[in-house]
Structures are given as C-alpha cells and as structure tokens.
Amino acid sequence: MADIAHVFVLMMENRSFDHVFGLAGLEGVAPPPASWGFAAGAPDRIATDPPHEFDDVAAQIAGTPPMSGFANGPNAAVAMQGFGAGALPVVDQLAREFVLFDNWFSSMPGPTWPNRFFAHAASSGGLANSPGGLTSAASETIDSLGFSFQNGTLFARLAASGKRWRVYHADAFPQVLAIKGLVGGFFHGDTFRTIRPGSADDAFQQDLNDSSGYDIDYTFIEPSYGLLSANFADGNSQHPVGSMSSGERFIQYVYETIRNAPAVWARSALLVTWDEHGGFFDHVPPPAAEPPGDADLNSHRAAVPSEFAFDRLGVRVPALLISPWAPRGRTGSALFPRAAGAPQDTAFDHASIVRSVRELFGLGAPLTQRDATSPSWLGALLAAPRASGDDGPARLNVTGAAAATAPSPADAAAPAVARAPLAGVATPTFNQVSGFASIAHALDLQMAEDTSDVPAIEDPSLFGARLRGQSPGSAMPRAATPGHPTAQAVADYVAYIAKQTDAHRRRSGRR
C-alpha cells in the first residue's frame, strides 16, 4: 500500500473536461466526435460568466443526443470552444507525468457552492443553486450565516480522529468559511494560512520546508477568486471572467512547492480538480449517482430553490492525481474500468475526496451514502514509489501562453488592496457575489466582535445606507429594486470586507 502521510487538494473553478483536455492531444484521451462542432480557440479570458445554475445545466445536458443543449443554447459561441494542444502547458505536462481522471464529474448539475460542499461533506445539505444574498444584518449571527450538514464535515472528522487539517487561501478569505463554525478559527488559530506565490514570506512554502517538518495530514487549497477587484476578474481560480494562464501559474506554484519539499513530496498526494464545468461543453452525459441521504438543511438558503433528488452527477470536470506514488500518463478510465456486471462506468466525483481521505486516515464510517458509494482514488496509487529522478519534474516546462501572461511575482505578492474593475469585463452577476456576501457578512460581524466596533454593514458612513434597505429575511435581487442593493453594491461590500479581513489578520500576526 502507498505510504501517504499528506493529502493536498487544490480545487480550481468552472471548467469542463473537454474544455481543458478534450483537444489537448493527450494519449488515451479521445477528442469529442467532430459532429459536435467543438473546436479549439478558447481565449485566455472571456468577458462574461456563462450560465451554470441548476436550470441552466439541466438545459445544457438535455436534448437528443444528450448534451446537445450546449450547442443549441444562447451561449454556444463560448461554450463550444476548448483549448488546443499546447495552450495549457502546465496541466498538459502534469497529465502526461501523472494520472488524469477522464471519469471525474462534478457532484451535481449546478454551480460552485453545492459542488464545493460535496468536497467537504459528501453532500450539499440540499443546496442545488447559488446561495441567496445578504439578509437583514440585525437578524443574523455569525453561526446563522453558516451552512450546516447533518453528519458534519471531513474537517470535523479529521479533528475528532486526532488528525490535523489546514486551509491555504490565495484570496483574502476562502469559500470554505461558508461552513458553520469555521469563521472564528479564521482569525484565531493556525488552520487558515495564506498562499502568496512569489512572496518572500509565503506561508505555504515556508511551512512545507520548515525544519521541524510539516505535520498537517490534510491540506485544502483555494485559489484567489479576485474578491478585491469587485468584479472577480483578477483572480487565479480560472473562473470566468478570470484568466486561464493565471490559474496555470498558480497550479504550477502549488505543484513545484510540494515537489521541491523532499520530505513532504515523498509521502504526499496532490489532487487538482475543478468544482464544476462553468457552462462549458462536455460530450459525456453525467451518470446516475447515489443521493447523500442526509437531512435537507440548506435548500432554503438558495437564491432560487430547485427540486433535485441528487441522484445524478454533474458535468464532467478535470482531475489530476499527482504523487511519486502515481503511475505516469495513465487515465482514470484505464485504471478504473467498468466493473463486471456494473450498470455504468466507474464515475468519480468530489465525494471521492471525502471517501479517499476517510479511508486513508481511518476516519470511521461514511459521512453520507454518496461518500459510501463514490469510488476511492487510493486504488490508483502504486505499491512502491517511482524511483528518485523519475518521480516527476522538479520544475515544469511552461514556455508559451502561461509564462507569457501570468501575473508577475511582485503583483502576486503585493499587499491586499481594493482594485478597480478590469476594463472590458462585465459587472458582477448576482450568482458571483451572493455566496461570498454571506461569508463577508459573517467576517464583518466577527471583526466587529474582536474590536468592539460597529460592523461595516450597519455603519451608515460605510455600507449601512447601501445595503440595509432590505427587510428581514429578504434576499439580494439580481437587479436593483426599490430598497434593495445592486449586485455591484454587494460586490463592493465583499471587496471592502476582503481588504479589512486581510488587514485584521496581519494586525493579529496571522499569515
């Protein structure tokens, strides 16, 4: 059995498998049939965010044959383009050097938030769409703003078993803070640390190379979403409207930092995946799946609640398993063929993260039925590590698009300050800002509690007048209405809290 002591998971944003790898010319990965009309030429950045809420995805995966909705929909010009060979040199090289799962799917046919929750709890707690926005500040507490799961989370299970976990975040705050009970630890502990590529005092690089050793069992890494830009365009998460090449550079940094920490690399596994497809085409229909079977605690938090049994996976997304214990150049479908008598091919989803980590560290019974039935990727690992010098490149060859357009180390290391929206990029949509607004609200309340100050959302000189026009329990609308803020106003609030959060952590000595 592979000797793995450290599991790292990096979850990027909003790209389908075919969009990233379908036209890359990799061995074992067949391109979509030409009849689909899917072609290379996807740009590094697009100006709009393709629709991918639950109803949008239902339309995209429908039709005859299934998945025809992408080509027949209003977003076809964007959705039906992918990246050709050599356009994404970082992930292409990692796919050739390690394991590329061509049978990994998002956990449900919907947007970011429910799919990310599956990576942490093997469930979304009933949430099938993006969360609603800000509610009346006076009626909310830090805990009430969090999302709950009947059987807890992977983080709680690790802690209960004496295992250590940590979240590294490239933005001012991570999305995982949406989970109830985590906001307090963000300011008052060492479970949340920053990752700042190019910075001389990057905590991620320093921690992995500390002479006392890296004693974290499970590490979850979140990219920058561009919260400080107020339109999410200058992050490195690869979320539209962000830059793919910036995300390439971030993936490279994470890999090379782990790879060049010898004691950590020797006993590590890094999984890089994307939370959902982001509205981009994939030709493989999502297969059936086991519903989580836990209580519906979160569906009422959706901006637009949708009825869904969680009995089907979402659109296929890329996933890379990177380790000295991983075979070179294999695909998930080759390593995990359809079992004899099985009704469908082996299909991984984000709940496979929970199952694999739970089994590796002996964390007890499954959190949900989806956890119990999702396949584990531990079976992809070798019985012995690859020989030293043949266990993956110390540095990736990134000549081409990624190296040319990625932000400079000086930019990446700069202190967090609010930035002007990038020219030519659309103003933020409701779905982009709504979930982060609830996290910003909780952080605002926590900082006010720490400093005995008035929360910014209640201060009339800051955001009280712009955001407090809502009645208790009302959700932020998609467009401005009397007494309600615009999506841009809420994005400005998120950017302001992001800046204040970073400063608050620096004052308290956190990194």
Beta strands, then each sheet from edge to edge (+ up, - down):
strand 1: 6-12
strand 2: 39-40
strand 3: 81-82
strand 4: 99-101
strand 5: 165-169
strand 6: 192-194
strand 7: 218-222
strand 8: 268-274
strand 9: 319-322
strand 10: 330-331
sheet 1: 6+ 5+ 7+ 1+ 8+ 9- 4+ 10+
sheet 2: 2+ 3+
end
